[in-house]
Amino acid sequence: MIISKPLRHLLLALLPLPALAAPPQVYHAPIDRAAWHSDSDGAACHLSHEVPLFGTITFSRDGHGRSLATVVPARMPQPEVRTVLSARGTAWQPAPERELADVYIYPFGSLLRYDGAYVDALLAELEQGRSAVLRFERGFGDPVELVLTPVGFRAALRAHLQCAAGVATAVLDEL
């Protein structure tokens, strides 16, 4: 069967186009609300950062030196979450994005938890003045990016590490 050129163009125009990936919805704390808070519950030290409209991330370190990051999102995640952890420069210190890890996690209720090397990698990037990024490829419907700012991070990290040293000392004293 021979199809005329105009009809062929019409048929091609009617074919569905492949779906383009939607850009992620980006959540970050504006510079004037970019606060990091260090506190302790006696057994562990916590370093928290609130991101408006998304939720809170808390980095914790217990007396045995174990690290944990807990994300408490404002909305419930799906049963499986795929997160790409990365780091990128800031507006005042540009740098290309660098992927750190691709992680699948299963929420604990509404909490998302990351441990060990993932936590240390994110903290190291923030300490170097780069933004840490948690890009949720799956788990919230459309892609979502949680961008952690390094603004005010180093001072809060110092307090967090001093707290962790104190908690570790208390654990050693109990032995």
N, C-alpha and C positions, 0 to 999 in steps of 0.2 A: 504494500500500500504506500503510495506516495502522498506526502502531506506538503501542501504549498507552504512557502516561506512565511507569509503573514499568519497562517493558521498555526504553524510551528511556534512562532513568537508568542502568539496568544496562549497556546498550551503551556509554554515555559513560564509565562507570567502567572498562570493559575496554579502552578505547583507550589506547595508550601515551602517556605524558606526555613532553613535550619534555625532552631531557636538560639539566640545569642544569650550568653550567660549574663544574668542581671548583675550590675555592680553591687557590691555589698553595702548594706546600711552601716554607716560608720558611727560609732559611739566613742566619745572621748571627753575628758574634763577640759573645759576652756582654761586658759592660763590663770585667770582670776579665781578659779574654783579648783585648781589643781593642788590638792592637799594630800599628804601622806601622813598617817598617824601610827605611832608605835605604842603598844601597850602590852601588858602581861596579865595572865590569869593565874600566875604562880607555877604552873606546870609547863607553860610554853610562852613564847613571845610572838606577838602578832604585828604585822606591818600592813595597814589597810589603805585602800585607795577607792574612793567612791566615784563612779562614773554616772553622771546624770542621765536619766531615762533608761539606763541599762541595769545597774546594780552595783555591787561591791566585789572587789577582789581582795583577799587577805592572804598574805604570805606568813606562814607560821613555822617556828623552829622550836622543837622540844629540847629538854635537857640532855638527850642522847645525840643531839645534832641532826635529827631527821627533819627534812624540809617538806612542806606541804603548801600548795596554793589552792585556795577554795574560792570559787566564783559563785556568788549568790545573785543570779539574774532576777530581774523584776518579773519576768514571765517564765513559766515552766518549760524546760527543754523537752525535746522528744526523747524516747528511750535510748537512742544511740546518737552520740554526738561526735562528729569528726572535726578536729581542730588542727589548723596549721599554725604553729607557733613561729613567729619571725621577729625580726628587728629591722628598724629603718631609721633614717636620720630624722631630724626635726626641721621646722621651718628656718631656724637660726643655725643649724648645723646639718646641712643636707648630706645624705649618704644613701646609696641604693639599698633596697630591701634585700634581706638575706634570710632564707628559710632555716629554722633551727630544728624543727621536728614536725612530723605529721602524726597526730595522735588520735586514736579512737578511745572514747571513754563512755561509760554507762553511768548516768546520773544517779546520785544517792538522794532520792527525793527530788528536790529542786536544786540540789547542790552539784556543782561540777568540781571534781578534785583532780589535781595533778601533783605528782610527787617527784622526789629525787632530782635527777639530772635536768629535767624539764624546768623545775623551779629555779635551780641554780643558774641555768642558762638565761632565763628571763631577768633574774636579779642582776647578773653580770652585765647584760645589755643596758639596763637602766642605770647602773652605776657608771657606765662608760658614756652616759649622756644621750643614749639612743632611746627611741620609743620602742617598747615591747608591744607586739601585736598578737592577739589571739583571734584568728579568723575562723569563725564557725562556718565551715562549708556545708555541714549538715547538722541539724539539731534544733533549728529555730525557723524552719520553713525556708525562707530566702536566706542567702548568705549574709552574715553579720560580722563586723569587725569591732573588736574591743581594743582600743588603743590606749596603752598606759603611758602617761607622760613622765619624763624624767624631771620635770620641774618640782623642786623641793624634795627630791628623792634622797639625795646623798645625806642630808642632815638626819632625815628620818631613819635611814639605813644605819647610820652610826649608832643612834639610840637603840635600834632593834638589835644590833650585834652586841652592844654592851649588855642589854637585857638578856640575850641568849647566853652570853658568857656567865652571867650571874645565875641563871637557871641551871646551867651545866655544872657550875661549882656546887650548887645546892644538891644536885644529884650525886656528885662525887662524895660530898660530906655525909650523905645518907648511907653510903656503902661502907 
